[in-house]
């Protein structure tokens, strides 16, 4: 993404919002454009302010962050969402990804890593905290069955050979620039392939693509 990244903070704790706003306010390429105390307010502000990235808490009154994220990703051209929470339970990680979140971080994540995550998802890549990644991999390993492998493999048959190569790279956690280098493609070409992957696999983000590739046993 080129230019300043517009960020919306959605958290029911005013102290958390203030701390995040203060931390992000010192970044030259990031601007906090608004704050909301629950998911419903967040949805209204997304419509009004059109942020690039939303930092979304999970547990909030009125509407929680997972429901709000799901609603957002039913809209055309939704913002990127980074779930920022105190809890890293397996079901929270999986529900966040299924809802369309592009990132999952704990609130005790170092400030620099939160800033990096915002830049990463704004550029179209996914970002999971190490603990969230471990939870996801553990759940996938424990629930993988022959039916699940078969279903995932069937979903991948709609891809071209090149798209499948890109999908495997996404499954390995490579960024667009890393995929471009490995497959000798330009970054814009990789972005185009990733966009087609999302459409063909009926996915809202790269993590969901990676899950299909993992289920199929390709990484």
ABEGO torsion letter per residue (X at the ends): XBEBBBBBBBBABAAAAAAAAAAAAABAABBBABBBABAAAAAAAAAAAGBABBBBBABBBGBBAAAAAAAAAABBGBBBBBBBBABABAAAAAAAAAAGBABBBBAABBAAAAAAAAAAAAAGBBBBBAAAAAAAAAAAAAABBAAAAAAAAAAAAABBAAAAAAAAAAAAGBBAAAAAAAAGBBAAAAAAAAAAAAAAAGBABAAAAAAAAAAAGAX
